Amino acid sequence: MVGEDAPFAYHINYQNKGYGKFKIDSKSTKAFETNLGKIEDSLSRKHIYLMYDDMLKDQNISGAQVLEICKSQLLNETEVGVLTAVVDRMIPIIIKNYLPANNYEETNA
């Protein structure tokens, strides 16, 4: 594969056909921080966010890092299923359970 261009990121379990716990490697996470919204398939985008949610529960990524990805990548998201999964479900749980208590109290004052 010498001389071949490598993909900017890897999406394990593309189109959600497998069953298991999957992790996103640090190289792919770095790419998704700026390019997740460029993935055309909305199911893939949603699945990537849900993998970050699982990684957070397993303490493989910080809540702050997931929120940064959400903040930068949801600005142009138009798919209702992705927005519902992330904005209605993931973000409130991250804020409540994975951020320091004083930060949570300040945002809910």
C-alpha positions in Angstrom: 0.0 0.0 0.0 3.0 2.2 -0.2 2.2 5.3 -2.2 -1.6 4.8 -1.8 -3.7 7.5 -0.2 -5.1 6.4 3.2 -8.7 7.2 4.2 -9.0 10.2 6.5 -10.9 8.1 9.0 -12.3 4.6 9.5 -15.9 3.9 10.2 -16.1 0.4 11.7 -19.4 -1.3 11.2 -20.4 0.8 8.2 -24.2 0.8 7.7 -24.7 -0.7 11.1 -24.7 -4.4 9.9 -22.7 -5.9 12.7 -23.4 -6.2 16.4 -20.8 -5.4 19.1 -19.0 -2.6 20.9 -16.9 -0.6 18.6 -14.2 2.1 19.3 -13.1 4.9 17.1 -9.4 5.3 17.0 -7.7 8.6 17.8 -6.7 9.3 14.1 -10.3 8.9 13.0 -11.5 11.0 16.0 -9.2 13.8 14.9 -10.6 13.6 11.4 -14.3 13.4 12.6 -13.7 16.6 14.7 -13.7 18.6 11.5 -15.2 16.2 8.9 -18.0 14.2 10.4 -20.6 16.4 8.8 -19.1 15.7 5.4 -20.2 12.0 5.5 -23.1 11.8 3.1 -24.9 8.8 4.7 -27.0 10.0 7.7 -27.1 6.6 9.3 -23.3 6.5 9.3 -23.1 9.9 11.0 -25.7 8.9 13.6 -23.9 5.6 14.2 -20.6 7.4 14.8 -22.2 9.7 17.4 -23.7 6.7 19.1 -20.2 5.0 19.1 -18.9 8.0 20.9 -21.7 7.7 23.4 -20.7 4.1 24.1 -17.0 5.1 24.3 -17.9 7.8 26.8 -19.8 5.2 29.0 -16.7 3.0 28.8 -14.4 5.9 29.7 -12.6 5.8 26.4 -13.3 9.5 25.6 -14.1 12.5 27.7 -17.5 14.2 27.8 -15.8 17.5 26.9 -14.3 16.0 23.8 -17.7 14.5 22.7 -19.4 17.9 23.3 -16.7 19.6 21.2 -17.3 17.2 18.3 -21.1 17.8 18.6 -20.6 21.6 18.8 -18.5 21.8 15.7 -20.3 19.2 13.6 -24.0 19.7 14.4 -24.0 23.3 13.0 -24.9 22.1 9.5 -26.7 18.8 10.4 -30.1 18.6 8.8 -31.1 15.0 9.3 -33.8 14.8 12.0 -32.8 11.4 13.2 -29.2 12.5 13.8 -30.3 15.7 15.6 -32.8 13.8 17.8 -30.3 11.2 18.8 -27.6 13.7 19.7 -29.4 16.9 20.9 -32.4 15.3 22.7 -30.6 12.3 24.1 -26.8 12.4 24.2 -26.0 16.0 25.0 -28.3 16.3 28.1 -26.9 13.0 29.5 -23.3 14.1 28.9 -23.9 17.4 30.6 -25.6 15.8 33.6 -23.4 12.8 34.1 -19.9 13.5 32.6 -19.2 17.2 33.4 -18.1 18.5 36.8 -21.0 19.2 39.0 -20.2 22.9 39.3 -20.4 23.3 35.5 -23.8 21.6 35.5 -25.1 23.8 38.2 -24.0 26.9 36.4 -25.7 25.9 33.2 -29.0 25.1 35.0 -29.1 28.2 37.3 
